[in-house]
Amino acid sequence: MIELSKEDIEIRKKAVFDSMSLKRQAHIQKKGYEKWDPFSEPKDPIDIRRDKTKRTTQMLVREFLQTMTQENYSNAYGSGVLEIALGIINDDDKYKGMFDFSCWYRELLMKEGQKT
């Protein structure tokens, strides 16, 4: 692979930016042109991403739902499990917040003698 100088990279970056629609340019400027990297490597496909335990999203969901009886969960419940598993594996702050709140709330209920 050819190493490009910073100047060459900046010229190419500007060329990519200039060839975009005004709407897309505005989106990039809003997030910060300096932080934008049009040459970054794509992320792994979702189906092969793994968490810290080396499990895929599907593996985690399957393992979790196998601990439940089918009477204890609905399609909506299973959908929620899949959604939060994807969010956590993708390191999405929204789902990390949901997880942290859920853990905190469970501890609060236990501390106050409520059933979980």
PyMOL commands that set and color helices and strands:
alter all, ss='L'
color gray80, all
select helices_A, chain A and resi 6-18+22-31+46-48+57-66+70-72+75-89+93-111
alter helices_A, ss='H'
color red, helices_A
deselect
rebuild
show_as cartoon
